Amino acid sequence: MKLTTRTGVEVRRTLPHAKLKMIGAWCFIDHFGPTRQTDGMVVAAHPHTGLQTATWLIEGHIEHRDSIGSVQLVKPGQLNLMTSGHGISHSEMSLADTQFLHAVQLWIALPKGSIDVAPEFEHQSDLPKLSLAEGANATVLAGEFLGHQAQTKIFTPLLGVEIRVKAGVAIEIPLNPNFEHGFLAVEGDAMINETQMPTSALEFIDVGATSAKIQAGAKDSILLLLGGEPFDEKIVMWWNFIGRTHADIVAAREQWNAHETVPQGGRFGQFADNIGGWLPAPELPSVTLNPR
């Protein structure tokens, strides 16, 4: 069994943290890179339940393979969206044809009524793009923004937008007052309202706000705007699984760790890739996992 991870890639976990667990249904943000590729990113086969994974690439190329037969290369400006639902397994590896790797990995919690849907995968290479002002533009990853609707499949009212602002440019954008929002600093030195945004910082804006001001500093800036209606369900999130109870997580863990001994890999399936091996689920903590 070959165990691999994001080898040599700097990863910054931005969400969840002690003071903020979710923004709408967005429940997980990993910002990794920009990293000069040596060994690159290699993540062997691993499972998911109860969530969607969204991979947004700034630099580099990443190959995705999964247990429902998907094989997809994602390039900058393209989105890979995988719905795990009842269960799926996948692997990811960066290709050594570019010098740097820079991306954001996002998770979206599925609501209770959709938590066991059949797994799906979609690749979006023609996302809506719009100009916000001279020197500022946006790409809509999910939901609707300023009349532009992304075709990505979502299960709760949700928004995902990449915003690029040239150095020195200031803009004000409207916000849906029914949504809570978060701005993730991906690159540059922008300010959101009165908050300076170092790399990987996350600025949360609660329900009720109708607009936000963005001021780019001396460098061009890239931001991710994430929003959604407050998620009115408590979830249990552990390792790569989302459920509603401790028992959900126990079952998923046991079924994944036994997947090689059951026909066709059971709940999580099996697939071949260029990595080999798989990542076993770690031991559970010696306490009951409570919804949060």
N, C-alpha and C positions, 0 to 999 in steps of 0.2 A: 504494500500500500504506500503510495507516494503522497506525502503531505506537502502542500505548497500554499503560499499566501501571496500578498502583494509585495513580492520580493523587491527590496530596495526602493520602494515608493513611499514617500511621506504622506501619511493619512491623518487628517484632522477631523475628529468627530464633533460636529457642531450641534446636532440634535439627535437624541434628547439630552437634557442636562438637568441639574437639580431644580432649576427654577422654571423650566419650560419643557413640557413633554411632547406637545404636538402643536402644529399650526394647521387648523382644519384637520384633514385626514393625513397631512404630511407628518410622519412620525420618526423619520431618520434622515440625517444628512451626513455624508462623508465627502469631504473636499480633499482630493488628492492631487499632488503636483502643484506647479509644474516641476517635474523631475526629469533630469537628463537620464535617458534610458541606458542602463547597463544590462542587468538581468531582466529588466522590464517587470510588468505586472503579470503574475500567474496565479490564478485562483482555481484550484481543482474542483471537481464536481461537489456540489453541496445543495441542500434542499431549501425550500421555502414553503410556508403555508400562510394563508389568511392575509396576503398583502400583494401589492404591485411593486416591482422594482423599476426605476427609471434611470437610465444611464445617459447623461448629457456630457458630450465631449467638447473640450475647448481646443486641445492639441493631441495629435497621435491617432492611432487606429486600434480598435479593440474588436476581437473576434468573440462572438457569443455562440454557444452551443447548448442545447437543452434536450430534455427527455421527451418532448413532443415532436422532435425532429427538426427544430429550427437550427439553421446555421447562418449567421448574419454578421457581416462586418459593419461596424458603426464608425463614421467619420465625423469630423467637426461639423457642427450645425445640424446633426441628425440625432434622432432620439430612438433608443431601444426601450420598449415598455413591455414588461413581462408580468402577466397576472398569474400568481401562483394558485389562488383559490384553494381547492382541496389538497393540492400538493404537486410540486414540480421540482426537478433538479436541473442545475445548469453549471457551466464553467465559463470563465472569461480569461483571455490572455491578450496582452498588448503585442502588436506586431513591431518588429525591429526595423521598420522602413521609415520611421521618423525619429528625430533627435530627442524630442521631449514628449512627455505624457502629462496631460492636465485634464481633469474631469471632475464631475460631481455625480455621486451615487445617491439616489433618493429612494425612500420607501413611502408608500401610501397604504394606510390601513384600510382594509375592506370592511364595510359595515356588516352587521350580523346577518342580514338577509342575503349577502353575497359572499360570505366568508368561505363557503364550500363550492363555489362555482368551478366549472371545469377549467383547467389551465389554458392560457392563451399566450401568444406572443405577437407583437406588432412592431414594425420598423417604420418610422416616419422620417422621410427624407425631403418632404416638401411642406414644411411647416409655414404657417402664415407669418409674413414679415411686414413691418410697417415703420414709417418714419414718425418720430415723436417731435422732432424739431431739427433744425440744422445742427448736425454733429451728434445726434442722438437717434438710435433706432432700436427696435424690439423684435424678438422672435417669440411667438406664442407656442409654448410646449403643451399646455393643457388648459381647457376651459376657454372662456371668452374674454377678450381684452380690447376695448375701444372698437367694438364692432367686428373684430376678427376672431373667428372660432377655430380652434385646433380640432382635428378629427380623432385625436387620441381618445381611447375608451376610458371613461372614468365612472365611478360608482357613487360619488357624492359631489355636491357643488364645490368646485375646486378651480384653482388658478395657478398656472406656472408660466412665467415669462422671463426670458433673458433680455436684459437691457444693457446696451453699450453706449457709453457717453464719452465724447472726446474731451481731452484735457481742457479745463477752464469753462466748460459748458454747464449751465444751470437750467433745469427743467422742473416743472411740477406736473405730476401725473394724478389722474383721478383714482380713487379706491372705492370698492364696493363697501358701504358702511355695514352690511350684514356679514362681512367676512372679517376674520382676523388675518393679519398679514405678517410676513417676515421678509426682510431684505438680507440676502447673503452676499458678502463681499468676495467675489471670485478673483478679481484682479484690480490693481490700481489703488487710488486713495480718495474715494468719494466720501461725501458727507450726506447722511440721510436726515432731513430736518436739521436738528442741531447736533447730531451724533457723528463723530468721526469714525470711519469704518476701516480698521486694519484688515489685512487679508484673513479670510475665514470668519470674520465677525458676523454676527446675526443680530439684526435690529428688529425687535418684535413691536407690532402696532396692533393694539386691541380693537375689537369691534367698535364701530361708531365713527372711525376716521373716514373722511371723504376725499382726502388727497395726501400726497407726500412730496416733499421737495428733495431733489437730487442735485448735488453740486459736485462735479468732478474737480479734483485738485490739479496738480502739475502733471499727472499721468492720465492716459486714457484708462477708463474704468469699465469693468464688467460686473454686473450685479444679477442675481437671480431674485425675482419677486415671486414668493410663494404665498398663496392665500386659500381660504376656504371657510365655509360655515363651521362654527365650533363643532367638533365631533362629540356627539352626546352619548357615546358609549365608552365604558371603561374597557381597556384591553390588557392582556398579559402578553408582553413581548420579551422573549428570551432567545438568545443566539439568533437563529434565522427564522424563527417561528413567531407568528402572532395567533393567539387564541383568545378565549374569554375566561378560561379557567386553568388552574394548575393541571388538571387532568388532561386538557387539550394538549398542553406542552409535553407532558409525560408520554402520551400516546404517539405524538409526532416524532419525538426523539427515539423511542423504541423502534418505531417502524422504519425510520431512516437507518439506524445502525444495523438493522436486520435486512436491509433491502437487497443485499447480494445473495441472500439465502432463500428468497421467495420468487415465484415465477414473474418474469418481466420486471423485476424490481419493485413490485407491489405499488403502493401509494405514490412513490416518487419516480418510478420508471428508471430506465438505464439508457445510456448513450455512449458513443465512442467519441474521443477527441484527441488532440495532439499533446495532451498533458499526461493523461493516465492517472489512475488512482482516484481517491475521493477523500473528503474531509469528514471524519467521524464527529458526531455531536459530543461535546464534552460532558462531564458528569454534572448532574443537576446540583444546585446548592441544597444544603440540608435544612431548608425551610420551605414552607409553602409559598409559592409565587402568587401574589395577590394582584387583582386588577388595579390599574391606576388610571 
